[in-house]
Amino acid sequence: MLLRPLDIEPAFGADPRVRPAKRPTATGHTLHAVRQRAIPIDSLEQVCEAPAGGLAGSAADLLKFGLAHIGAVPELTGVLDTAGMCMMRQQVAGAYPYGLAAGWGLGLSRFQGRREMWFGHDGTGDGTTCHLRFEPERRVVLAVTTNATTGLRLWDGVLRNFREAGLDIGSYSAPVISVAGSAAEASGCAGDYYNGDIRYAVRCGDDGGLQLEDDVPMNLRIGNDLVFTATNPAADEPPSVGRFMRDPGTGRIDVMEINGRAARRRAGNVEVHRV
């Protein structure tokens, strides 16, 4: 319904039974921080996760999708009409993905530029990144895909170059934490936070700082306002952005927001120990 009018042959990263006839897929890579060499990464995505990111594509595919949203693909008339596309761009009430974007539309992220709102999405896979931005009034579309985790740095550079050339493309920038919060306040953030079955374990490190136990341990830097950045010390990647939030009734820290997800602290599970 959508890919055929855009003349896109589907490729799938999660299902080995379905391979594109003419489109090989690229292998993802990560950068070894010490040896400064690229290391191939196999995709670990499961078939059950395919609806959340199993469709593989190129920057050219993303560009076609963006062009459809600015009305440059007449073949989609009746499939994705102007009213429907406008509805997709509207802010969904109460949906604010802290650390990712200014807001959520229907399947689209909202990114605030200097003068106007931009729309699109940022995604990462196993050693891959993709980025899409479009602004219907300016009729501008930008699409970037990479096959390395360093693609996040590349994307930052692309946006910076456009900004210096006079085109401020909407994005989400990590906050600069110039003054760190107190050690006591930081230790009060330690504990287990859950978003469904996803657990975020925040622990005190040997140096008195906090670590987020994820697939790889990440160092947390927390400001006075409980906003934090999470940095992977073993990779050259921009930090993830998040914040801790207090219960307005008790004043106790009970929610952590990171990468657009909100995780609630599990009652009775506040463990502080060294890692």
C-alpha positions in Angstrom: 0.0 0.0 0.0 2.8 2.4 0.8 6.1 0.9 -0.5 4.8 -0.1 -4.0 3.6 3.4 -4.9 7.0 4.8 -3.8 8.7 2.1 -5.9 10.5 0.7 -2.9 11.4 -3.0 -2.8 11.1 -4.1 0.8 14.1 -5.6 2.7 13.9 -7.0 6.2 16.6 -7.0 8.9 14.9 -9.5 11.2 13.5 -12.3 9.0 16.1 -14.3 7.0 13.4 -16.0 5.0 12.5 -12.9 3.1 15.5 -11.5 1.2 15.3 -8.7 -1.4 15.9 -9.8 -5.0 18.2 -6.9 -6.0 19.0 -5.1 -2.7 21.9 -6.3 -0.5 21.9 -5.0 3.0 24.9 -3.4 4.7 26.5 -4.8 7.9 26.5 -2.5 10.9 29.7 -1.5 12.6 31.0 -0.1 15.9 34.2 1.8 16.5 36.7 0.3 19.0 37.6 3.4 21.0 41.1 2.2 21.9 42.2 0.6 18.7 40.3 3.1 16.5 39.1 0.4 14.1 35.7 -0.5 12.8 34.2 -3.8 14.0 31.3 -5.5 12.2 28.2 -6.2 14.2 25.6 -8.9 13.5 22.0 -7.8 13.8 20.5 -9.2 17.0 16.9 -8.2 16.2 14.4 -10.9 16.7 11.4 -11.6 14.4 9.0 -10.7 17.2 10.7 -7.2 17.2 10.3 -6.7 13.5 7.2 -4.3 13.8 9.4 -1.9 15.7 12.4 -1.8 13.3 12.6 -4.8 11.1 12.2 -2.9 7.8 15.6 -2.2 6.2 16.0 0.7 3.8 18.3 3.3 2.3 18.6 7.1 2.5 16.9 7.2 -0.9 13.9 5.2 0.5 13.6 7.7 3.4 13.9 10.6 0.9 10.9 9.2 -1.0 8.9 8.9 2.2 9.8 12.5 3.1 8.9 13.7 -0.4 5.5 12.1 0.0 4.9 14.2 3.2 5.5 17.5 1.4 3.2 16.5 -1.5 5.8 15.7 -4.1 4.6 12.1 -4.7 1.2 12.3 -6.5 1.0 8.5 -6.7 0.0 8.4 -3.0 -3.2 10.4 -3.5 -5.9 8.4 -1.9 -3.5 6.4 0.2 -1.9 9.2 2.3 -3.9 12.3 1.5 -3.1 15.9 2.6 -5.5 15.8 5.5 -4.0 12.5 6.8 -0.5 13.7 6.5 -1.4 16.9 8.4 -3.0 14.8 11.2 0.2 12.8 11.5 2.2 16.0 12.2 -0.1 17.2 15.0 1.1 16.9 18.6 -0.5 14.0 20.4 -1.7 15.3 23.8 0.5 14.3 26.7 3.1 12.5 24.5 6.5 14.3 25.0 9.5 12.0 24.5 12.0 13.6 26.8 15.5 13.1 25.5 14.5 12.4 21.9 12.3 15.2 20.4 10.0 18.1 21.2 6.9 15.9 20.9 5.2 13.0 19.2 2.8 13.1 16.3 1.2 9.9 14.8 4.3 7.9 13.7 6.4 11.1 13.4 8.6 12.9 15.8 8.4 16.7 16.1 11.7 18.7 16.2 11.8 22.4 17.0 14.0 24.5 14.7 14.9 28.1 15.2 11.7 29.3 13.5 9.5 26.4 12.6 8.7 22.8 13.6 10.4 20.0 11.6 9.1 16.4 11.4 10.7 13.0 10.9 12.4 10.3 13.0 15.8 9.2 14.3 16.5 5.5 14.6 19.4 3.2 15.6 19.9 -0.5 15.0 22.8 -2.8 15.7 25.7 -0.7 14.4 23.4 1.4 12.1 21.7 4.8 12.3 19.0 6.6 10.2 17.6 10.1 10.3 14.8 11.8 8.5 13.7 15.5 8.5 11.1 17.4 6.5 9.4 20.8 6.6 6.3 21.0 4.4 6.2 24.8 4.1 9.8 25.1 3.0 9.4 21.9 1.0 12.8 20.6 2.3 13.6 16.9 3.0 16.8 15.5 4.4 17.6 11.8 4.9 20.8 10.2 6.2 21.6 6.5 6.8 24.8 5.1 8.1 26.2 1.6 8.9 28.2 2.5 12.0 27.4 3.8 15.5 29.6 6.8 14.7 26.8 7.8 12.3 25.3 9.8 15.2 28.3 12.0 15.2 28.1 12.3 11.4 24.4 13.4 11.8 25.4 16.1 14.3 28.0 17.3 11.8 25.5 17.4 8.9 23.1 19.5 11.0 25.9 21.8 12.1 27.0 22.4 8.4 23.5 23.2 7.3 23.1 25.5 10.3 26.2 27.4 9.4 24.9 27.7 5.8 21.7 29.3 7.1 19.3 26.4 7.3 18.5 25.5 10.9 17.0 22.0 10.8 15.1 20.9 13.9 16.9 18.5 16.2 17.2 17.6 19.8 20.4 18.7 21.5 21.8 17.2 24.7 21.9 19.7 27.6 25.2 21.0 28.9 25.5 20.1 32.6 27.9 22.6 33.8 27.2 22.1 37.5 26.8 18.6 38.9 24.2 17.8 41.5 25.2 16.9 45.0 26.5 13.4 45.9 23.6 12.9 48.3 21.0 13.8 45.6 22.7 11.5 43.1 22.7 8.6 45.4 19.0 9.2 46.0 18.4 8.3 42.3 19.9 4.8 42.6 17.4 2.0 42.3 15.5 -0.1 39.7 13.2 1.6 37.2 10.8 -0.3 35.0 9.0 0.4 31.7 7.0 -2.7 31.1 9.5 -5.6 31.1 12.4 -3.2 30.5 14.5 -2.6 33.6 16.9 0.3 34.1 19.3 -0.4 37.0 20.9 2.7 38.4 23.8 2.0 40.7 26.5 3.9 42.6 30.0 3.4 41.2 33.3 3.2 43.0 34.0 6.8 42.2 30.8 8.0 43.9 29.1 8.6 40.6 26.2 6.8 39.1 26.1 4.1 36.4 23.2 2.9 34.3 23.4 -0.8 33.8 22.3 -1.4 30.2 23.7 -3.7 27.5 26.9 -1.8 28.3 27.4 0.3 31.6 26.9 4.0 31.0 28.2 6.8 33.2 25.5 9.3 34.4 26.2 13.0 34.9 23.4 14.6 36.9 22.7 18.3 37.2 21.1 20.2 40.0 17.7 19.9 38.2 18.0 16.1 38.0 18.5 16.2 34.2 21.3 13.8 33.2 23.4 12.6 30.3 24.3 8.9 30.0 27.7 8.3 28.2 29.1 5.0 27.0 32.8 5.3 27.9 33.8 2.6 25.4 32.2 4.2 22.3 32.5 7.5 20.5 28.7 8.2 20.6 26.8 11.3 21.7 25.3 10.9 25.2 21.7 9.8 25.8 19.6 12.4 27.6 17.2 11.9 30.5 15.9 13.2 33.8 14.8 11.9 37.2 11.4 13.2 38.5 10.1 13.5 42.0 6.7 12.4 43.2 4.9 15.7 43.8 3.3 14.3 47.0 6.3 12.7 48.7 9.2 14.5 47.1 10.8 11.0 46.5 12.4 10.3 43.1 10.2 7.8 41.5 10.4 8.2 37.7 13.3 8.2 35.2 12.8 9.4 31.6 15.4 8.4 29.0 15.4 8.2 25.2 11.7 8.9 25.1 10.7 6.3 27.6 9.4 6.8 31.2 10.4 4.2 33.7 8.8 4.0 37.2 10.8 3.1 40.3 9.7 -0.2 41.7 8.2 0.2 45.2 10.4 -1.3 47.9 13.3 -1.8 45.5 15.7 1.0 46.3 19.1 -0.6 46.4 22.4 1.4 46.7 25.5 -0.6 46.3 28.9 -0.3 44.6 29.5 -1.8 41.1 
